[in-house]
Amino acid sequence: MSTIDAQADTLPLGGPSLPQERRLVTELPGPRSAEILARKASAVPAGVGHTVPVAAVAAGGGVVVDADGNSLIDLGSGIAVTTVGSAHPKVAAAIAAQAAQFTHTCFMISPYESYVEVAEALNRLTPGDFAKKSALFNSGAEAVENAIKIARKHTGRQAVVAFDHGYHGRTNLTMALTAKAMPYKSGFGPFAPEVYRAQASYPFRDGLSGAEAAARTILQLEKQIGADNLAAVIIEPIQGEGGFIVPADGYLPAIVEWCRANGVVFIADEVQTGFGRTGAMFASEIFGIEPDLITTAKGIAGGMPLAAVTGRAEIMDASHSGGLGGTYGGNPVACAAALAAIDAYETEGLLERA
């Protein structure tokens, strides 16, 4: 019998049944968490760090319970993932039902309806009143990489612009897009080529209006790269890694307008800001912009690994057959979780409550 099997009967149930309270019964870490963290140090590479010195055994609503019975307020939401709460009843039930049906076929081999339903939901929910299509992947970084692939294929150009303070992932291409050296980039290069960086709007630091900041950005793009060489501009509508940076009013619409005029694909990276994290379903709505492509992950599936690229149908269709996909992309269990999570956003008033 495994350790997990032996402990199963003694572990607390997660989900909304957990008392929503802060409760400390040991020092942190307690003896059981300390034991697990010692095993982690022995078995897991040092590069896989952790923030809180506890080992989680249950979570629900706004709390996490550790292996010693301490109940901690969950301010991280699994890095902006469990937006509907850990083990939300609808999500948990959908996962169990789908797992009993089938756990995997690979959508590129045998398609299934739940993938299509998630794509339809994303096409409906994302900003923009135009024909859209969606492709599903495993992680935010994978979605970003595929958005860049799609933009390059559509435009026939190679250059991509990301912004100061931006964060887009930990894979080779997304490390090139990410601005922050430590802990994401140091020692891991060389990085993917044809990635350039520009200054975005940072009104707290630069004091510029949206129009002034956009003029500065556009001057950089035209002088240092050239619009004819540029496939895509990718930006987080609200940056979340180099500080929570809200651009000045008018900045993003001006950049979108310039992209439209020059045939550049505007990509909104809403991996962190999507699905209610800003009080709107997507942060792009706050600024009145309609991205050509939008990347999502994190809050999309209530804790299951899922990500997506959604965008204008004519751009999304640029790739040849077989050019997009992946073995686990749009896994059926994750799709079932996403449909349940989206139902919770829409029927439980989560945006209004945020």
C-alpha positions as CSV (number, residue, x, y, z in Angstrom):
1,M,0.0,0.0,0.0
2,S,1.4,3.4,-0.9
3,T,1.8,6.3,1.5
4,I,-1.0,8.1,-0.2
5,D,-3.3,5.1,0.1
6,A,-2.4,4.7,3.8
7,Q,-3.2,8.3,4.5
8,A,-6.3,8.7,2.3
9,D,-8.7,8.1,5.1
10,T,-7.1,10.7,7.4
11,L,-6.7,13.6,4.9
12,P,-9.2,16.4,5.1
13,L,-11.6,16.9,2.3
14,G,-11.0,19.9,0.1
15,G,-13.5,22.2,-1.5
16,P,-16.1,24.4,0.1
17,S,-16.5,22.0,3.0
18,L,-13.3,23.3,4.5
19,P,-13.7,25.9,7.3
20,Q,-12.8,29.2,5.9
21,E,-10.5,30.3,8.6
22,R,-6.8,30.9,9.5
23,R,-5.8,28.3,12.0
24,L,-2.3,27.6,13.2
25,V,-1.8,24.4,15.3
26,T,2.0,24.1,14.8
27,E,4.9,26.3,14.0
28,L,5.6,26.7,10.2
29,P,6.8,24.3,8.9
30,G,5.2,21.7,11.2
31,P,7.0,18.3,11.6
32,R,5.1,16.6,8.8
33,S,5.6,19.4,6.3
34,A,9.3,19.6,7.3
35,E,9.6,15.9,6.6
36,I,8.1,16.3,3.1
37,L,10.2,19.4,2.3
38,A,13.3,17.4,3.3
39,R,12.3,14.7,0.9
40,K,11.7,17.4,-1.8
41,A,15.2,18.7,-1.3
42,S,16.6,15.2,-1.9
43,A,14.4,14.2,-4.8
44,V,13.6,17.5,-6.7
45,P,16.1,19.8,-8.3
46,A,17.1,23.0,-6.4
47,G,15.8,25.1,-9.4
48,V,12.2,24.1,-8.5
49,G,11.8,26.4,-5.6
50,H,8.8,27.1,-3.4
51,T,7.5,30.1,-1.6
52,V,5.6,28.9,1.5
53,P,7.3,26.3,3.8
54,V,4.4,23.9,4.0
55,A,3.1,20.8,2.2
56,A,-0.5,21.2,1.1
57,V,-2.9,18.3,1.5
58,A,-6.3,20.1,0.9
59,A,-7.6,23.4,-0.4
60,G,-11.0,24.9,-0.9
61,G,-12.5,28.3,-1.2
62,G,-9.9,30.7,0.1
63,V,-7.8,28.4,2.3
64,V,-5.0,25.8,2.0
65,V,-4.5,23.1,4.7
66,D,-1.1,21.7,5.2
67,A,0.1,18.3,6.3
68,D,0.1,19.3,10.0
69,G,-3.4,20.6,10.0
70,N,-2.6,24.3,9.7
71,S,-5.2,26.3,7.7
72,L,-3.7,29.2,5.8
73,I,-5.4,32.0,3.8
74,D,-4.7,31.3,0.1
75,L,-3.6,34.6,-1.3
76,G,-1.8,33.0,-4.3
77,S,-4.6,31.0,-5.8
78,G,-2.0,28.6,-7.2
79,I,-0.3,31.5,-9.1
80,A,-3.6,33.0,-10.4
81,V,-5.1,29.6,-11.3
82,T,-7.8,28.6,-8.8
83,T,-10.0,31.6,-9.5
84,V,-13.2,29.7,-8.8
85,G,-11.7,28.2,-5.7
86,S,-9.8,24.9,-5.3
87,A,-12.0,21.8,-5.8
88,H,-15.0,23.8,-6.9
89,P,-17.9,21.3,-6.7
90,K,-18.8,21.8,-10.4
91,V,-15.2,21.4,-11.5
92,A,-14.5,18.4,-9.3
93,A,-17.7,16.6,-10.5
94,A,-16.9,17.3,-14.2
95,I,-13.4,16.0,-13.8
96,A,-14.6,12.8,-12.1
97,A,-17.3,12.2,-14.8
98,Q,-14.9,12.7,-17.7
99,A,-12.2,10.6,-16.1
100,A,-14.7,7.7,-15.9
101,Q,-15.4,8.1,-19.6
102,F,-11.9,8.5,-21.1
103,T,-8.8,10.3,-20.0
104,H,-7.1,10.7,-23.3
105,T,-7.4,10.0,-27.0
106,C,-5.4,13.0,-28.4
107,F,-7.6,15.4,-30.2
108,M,-5.4,15.2,-33.3
109,I,-6.2,11.5,-33.5
110,S,-9.8,11.2,-32.4
111,P,-11.5,14.6,-31.8
112,Y,-14.1,14.9,-29.0
113,E,-16.9,17.4,-28.3
114,S,-15.6,19.0,-25.1
115,Y,-12.6,20.4,-26.9
116,V,-14.9,22.0,-29.5
117,E,-17.2,23.3,-26.7
118,V,-14.3,25.0,-25.0
119,A,-13.2,26.6,-28.3
120,E,-16.8,27.8,-28.9
121,A,-16.9,29.3,-25.4
122,L,-13.6,31.1,-25.8
123,N,-14.7,32.4,-29.2
124,R,-17.8,33.8,-27.6
125,L,-16.3,35.2,-24.4
126,T,-13.1,36.9,-25.7
127,P,-13.3,40.5,-26.9
128,G,-14.2,41.2,-30.5
129,D,-17.3,40.9,-32.6
130,F,-15.8,39.0,-35.5
131,A,-15.3,35.4,-36.5
132,K,-12.8,33.6,-34.2
133,K,-11.2,30.2,-33.8
134,S,-9.4,28.7,-30.8
135,A,-6.6,26.1,-30.4
136,L,-6.0,24.4,-27.0
137,F,-2.6,23.7,-25.4
138,N,-1.2,22.8,-22.0
139,S,0.4,25.9,-20.5
140,G,0.6,29.6,-20.9
141,A,4.1,29.5,-22.3
142,E,3.0,27.0,-24.9
143,A,0.0,29.2,-25.8
144,V,2.4,32.2,-26.3
145,E,4.8,30.2,-28.4
146,N,1.9,29.1,-30.7
147,A,0.5,32.6,-30.9
148,I,3.9,33.8,-32.2
149,K,4.0,30.8,-34.6
150,I,0.6,31.8,-35.9
151,A,1.4,35.5,-36.3
152,R,4.7,34.7,-38.2
153,K,2.9,32.3,-40.5
154,H,0.1,34.8,-41.2
155,T,2.3,37.8,-41.9
156,G,5.3,36.1,-43.4
157,R,7.5,38.2,-41.1
158,Q,9.8,37.2,-38.3
159,A,10.3,40.0,-35.8
160,V,8.4,40.1,-32.5
161,V,8.2,42.9,-30.0
162,A,7.7,42.4,-26.2
163,F,7.9,45.0,-23.5
164,D,9.9,46.1,-20.5
165,H,8.7,44.4,-17.3
166,G,6.8,41.8,-19.3
167,Y,6.5,38.1,-18.4
168,H,5.5,35.5,-20.9
169,G,7.0,32.2,-19.7
170,R,10.0,29.9,-19.1
171,T,10.5,28.1,-22.4
172,N,13.3,29.3,-24.8
173,L,11.1,31.6,-26.9
174,T,9.1,32.9,-24.0
175,M,12.3,33.5,-22.0
176,A,13.4,35.7,-24.9
177,L,10.1,37.6,-24.6
178,T,10.3,37.9,-20.8
179,A,12.1,41.0,-19.5
180,K,13.2,39.8,-16.1
181,A,16.6,38.1,-15.8
182,M,16.3,36.5,-12.4
183,P,15.1,34.0,-11.8
184,Y,13.8,33.3,-15.3
185,K,16.6,33.8,-17.8
186,S,20.0,34.0,-16.1
187,G,22.4,31.3,-17.4
188,F,19.8,29.7,-19.7
189,G,20.6,31.4,-23.0
190,P,21.1,31.8,-25.9
191,F,17.5,32.7,-26.6
192,A,15.3,32.7,-29.7
193,P,16.3,35.4,-32.2
194,E,14.2,38.2,-33.8
195,V,12.7,39.3,-30.4
196,Y,12.9,43.0,-29.6
197,R,12.0,45.0,-26.5
198,A,10.2,48.3,-26.3
199,Q,9.1,50.7,-23.5
200,A,5.4,50.4,-22.6
201,S,3.3,52.8,-20.7
202,Y,4.2,53.0,-17.0
203,P,2.5,56.2,-15.8
204,F,3.6,55.8,-12.1
205,R,7.2,56.0,-13.3
206,D,7.2,57.9,-16.6
207,G,4.4,60.4,-16.0
208,L,3.3,60.2,-19.7
209,S,-0.2,60.2,-20.9
210,G,-1.4,57.2,-23.0
211,A,-0.9,59.1,-26.2
212,E,2.6,60.3,-25.3
213,A,3.7,56.8,-24.2
214,A,2.2,55.3,-27.4
215,A,4.1,57.8,-29.5
216,R,7.3,56.8,-27.7
217,T,6.7,53.1,-28.3
218,I,5.7,53.6,-32.0
219,L,8.9,55.6,-32.6
220,Q,10.9,52.7,-31.2
221,L,9.1,50.2,-33.4
222,E,9.5,52.2,-36.6
223,K,13.1,53.2,-36.0
224,Q,14.6,50.1,-34.5
225,I,12.7,47.3,-36.2
226,G,10.5,48.6,-39.1
227,A,6.9,47.8,-39.4
228,D,7.5,45.8,-42.6
229,N,9.7,43.3,-40.6
230,L,7.3,43.0,-37.6
231,A,5.0,40.0,-37.3
232,A,3.6,40.7,-33.9
233,V,3.4,42.9,-30.8
234,I,2.7,41.0,-27.6
235,I,1.8,42.6,-24.3
236,E,0.0,41.9,-21.1
237,P,-2.9,44.4,-20.8
238,I,-1.9,44.8,-17.1
239,Q,1.6,43.6,-16.4
240,G,1.9,41.3,-13.4
241,E,5.5,40.3,-12.9
242,G,7.6,43.4,-13.0
243,G,5.1,45.1,-10.6
244,F,1.4,45.3,-11.3
245,I,1.6,48.0,-14.0
246,V,-1.6,49.5,-15.4
247,P,-1.0,51.5,-18.6
248,A,-2.3,55.0,-19.0
249,D,-5.7,55.5,-20.7
250,G,-5.5,55.5,-24.4
251,Y,-2.1,53.7,-24.6
252,L,-3.3,50.2,-25.7
253,P,-5.9,51.5,-28.2
254,A,-3.2,53.6,-29.9
255,I,-0.9,50.6,-30.2
256,V,-3.7,48.4,-31.6
257,E,-4.5,51.1,-34.1
258,W,-0.9,51.3,-35.3
259,C,-0.7,47.5,-35.6
260,R,-3.9,47.5,-37.7
261,A,-2.5,50.2,-40.0
262,N,0.7,48.3,-40.5
263,G,-0.5,44.7,-40.8
264,V,1.1,43.7,-37.4
265,V,-0.7,41.1,-35.3
266,F,-1.6,42.4,-31.9
267,I,-1.4,39.7,-29.2
268,A,-2.8,40.2,-25.7
269,D,-1.2,37.8,-23.3
270,E,-4.1,37.3,-20.8
271,V,-2.7,34.2,-19.1
272,Q,-2.6,36.1,-15.8
273,T,-5.3,38.7,-16.3
274,G,-7.9,36.5,-18.0
275,F,-11.0,34.9,-16.4
276,G,-11.9,37.5,-13.8
277,R,-8.6,38.4,-12.3
278,T,-9.2,42.1,-13.0
279,G,-13.0,42.2,-12.4
280,A,-13.7,41.8,-16.1
281,M,-13.6,38.5,-17.9
282,F,-10.6,39.8,-19.8
283,A,-8.5,42.8,-19.0
284,S,-8.6,43.9,-22.6
285,E,-12.3,44.8,-22.1
286,I,-11.2,47.4,-19.5
287,F,-9.2,49.3,-22.1
288,G,-11.7,48.8,-24.9
289,I,-9.4,46.8,-27.2
290,E,-10.0,43.8,-29.4
291,P,-6.8,41.8,-29.8
292,D,-6.1,39.9,-33.0
293,L,-4.9,37.0,-30.9
294,I,-5.4,36.4,-27.1
295,T,-3.5,33.8,-25.0
296,T,-5.2,32.3,-22.0
297,A,-4.3,29.7,-19.3
298,K,-4.2,29.7,-15.5
299,G,-7.8,30.4,-14.5
300,I,-9.3,28.7,-17.6
301,A,-9.9,25.2,-16.0
302,G,-10.1,25.5,-12.3
303,G,-6.6,24.1,-11.6
304,M,-6.3,21.6,-14.5
305,P,-3.5,22.2,-17.1
306,L,-5.1,23.9,-20.1
307,A,-4.3,26.9,-22.3
308,A,-5.5,28.4,-25.5
309,V,-4.9,30.8,-28.3
310,T,-8.0,32.5,-29.6
311,G,-8.2,34.9,-32.4
312,R,-9.4,36.2,-35.8
313,A,-10.4,33.2,-37.9
314,E,-8.4,34.3,-40.9
315,I,-5.2,34.6,-38.7
316,M,-5.8,31.3,-36.8
317,D,-6.3,29.5,-40.2
318,A,-3.0,30.6,-41.5
319,S,-1.2,27.5,-40.4
320,H,-1.0,24.4,-42.5
321,S,-2.8,21.2,-41.3
322,G,-0.8,19.6,-38.5
323,G,1.1,22.7,-37.8
324,L,-0.7,23.3,-34.5
325,G,-1.4,20.9,-31.7
326,G,0.3,18.6,-29.3
327,T,-0.2,15.2,-27.6
328,Y,-2.0,16.5,-24.5
329,G,-3.3,19.8,-25.9
330,G,-6.9,20.2,-24.9
331,N,-6.9,17.0,-22.8
332,P,-10.6,15.9,-22.3
333,V,-10.4,16.0,-18.5
334,A,-9.0,19.5,-18.6
335,C,-11.7,20.5,-21.1
336,A,-14.4,19.2,-18.8
337,A,-13.0,21.2,-16.0
338,A,-12.8,24.3,-18.2
339,L,-16.5,24.0,-19.1
340,A,-17.4,23.7,-15.5
341,A,-15.2,26.7,-14.5
342,I,-16.7,28.9,-17.2
343,D,-20.2,27.9,-16.1
344,A,-19.2,29.0,-12.6
345,Y,-17.9,32.4,-13.8
346,E,-21.1,33.0,-15.7
347,T,-23.7,31.7,-13.3
348,E,-22.3,32.4,-9.9
349,G,-21.7,36.2,-10.3
350,L,-18.0,35.9,-9.8
351,L,-17.1,38.9,-12.0
352,E,-19.7,41.1,-10.1
353,R,-18.3,39.8,-6.8
354,A,-14.7,40.5,-7.8
